[in-house]
Amino acid sequence: MRRAFNRDLSSYRKQFGSAEQTAQAERRGVWAFDRAPATPVPTPTTGADRDCSDFETRAEAQQFFETHDPANDPHRLDADGNGQACELLPY
């Protein structure tokens, strides 16, 4: 048997409002966090941005990729995220 919660909560409105104002003033609960979005931290890169067209071979691109923060791929050399840089370049 299902029971529906059918209770009139309007009598608690004043208490809830007071508790909400207190929480906001004391920065508790959901009001403990800043509402402004976090500023993204720039990923450091070495030198200018590099693209696949800057390399002659996939091996050259892969070597650069592996030594320049491959986990974050700041140069976007690994388009599909499989750990292989510039897959359309010749070996």
C-alpha positions as CSV (number, residue, x, y, z in Angstrom):
1,M,0.0,0.0,0.0
2,R,1.3,3.4,-0.9
3,R,0.8,6.4,1.3
4,A,1.1,9.8,0.0
5,F,2.7,12.5,2.1
6,N,-0.2,14.9,2.4
7,R,0.6,17.2,5.2
8,D,0.1,20.9,5.1
9,L,3.5,22.5,5.8
10,S,2.3,26.1,5.6
11,S,2.3,26.3,9.4
12,Y,6.1,25.8,9.3
13,R,6.7,28.5,6.8
14,K,7.8,31.1,9.4
15,Q,10.2,28.6,11.1
16,F,11.7,27.6,7.7
17,G,12.1,31.2,6.7
18,S,13.8,32.0,9.9
19,A,16.1,29.0,9.7
20,E,17.0,29.9,6.1
21,Q,17.9,33.5,7.0
22,T,20.1,32.3,9.8
23,A,21.8,29.8,7.5
24,Q,22.4,32.5,4.9
25,A,23.8,34.9,7.5
26,E,26.1,32.3,9.0
27,R,27.1,30.9,5.6
28,R,25.9,27.4,6.4
29,G,24.7,24.6,4.2
30,V,24.2,25.7,0.6
31,W,25.1,29.2,1.5
32,A,28.6,28.1,2.6
33,F,29.8,28.2,-1.0
34,D,30.5,31.2,-3.2
35,R,28.0,31.5,-6.0
36,A,30.5,32.8,-8.5
37,P,31.8,30.1,-10.8
38,A,35.4,29.0,-10.2
39,T,38.0,30.6,-12.4
40,P,39.7,27.9,-14.5
41,V,43.4,27.5,-13.8
42,P,45.4,27.9,-17.0
43,T,47.4,24.9,-18.0
44,P,51.1,25.9,-18.4
45,T,52.5,25.1,-21.8
46,T,56.1,25.2,-23.0
47,G,56.4,27.8,-25.7
48,A,53.8,28.5,-28.3
49,D,50.8,26.3,-29.0
50,R,51.7,23.4,-31.3
51,D,49.4,21.7,-33.8
52,C,49.8,18.5,-35.7
53,S,50.8,20.6,-38.8
54,D,53.9,21.6,-36.9
55,F,55.3,18.1,-37.1
56,E,56.6,16.0,-40.0
57,T,55.9,12.6,-38.5
58,R,53.6,11.0,-35.9
59,A,56.7,9.9,-34.0
60,E,57.9,13.5,-33.7
61,A,54.5,14.6,-32.6
62,Q,54.3,11.7,-30.1
63,Q,57.6,12.5,-28.5
64,F,56.5,16.1,-28.1
65,F,53.1,15.0,-26.7
66,E,54.6,12.7,-24.1
67,T,56.9,15.4,-22.8
68,H,54.4,18.2,-22.6
69,D,51.7,17.2,-20.1
70,P,49.9,14.4,-22.0
71,A,47.3,14.0,-19.2
72,N,45.9,17.4,-19.9
73,D,47.0,17.7,-23.6
74,P,47.3,21.5,-23.6
75,H,48.2,21.4,-27.3
76,R,45.2,19.2,-28.2
77,L,47.4,16.8,-30.2
78,D,45.4,13.7,-29.1
79,A,42.0,14.3,-30.6
80,D,40.3,11.1,-29.4
81,G,42.1,10.8,-26.0
82,N,43.7,7.5,-26.7
83,G,47.2,8.6,-25.9
84,Q,48.3,8.7,-29.6
85,A,49.2,12.2,-30.9
86,C,48.5,13.3,-34.5
87,E,47.3,9.9,-35.8
88,L,46.8,11.2,-39.3
89,L,50.5,12.0,-39.8
90,P,52.8,9.5,-41.4
91,Y,55.1,7.4,-39.2
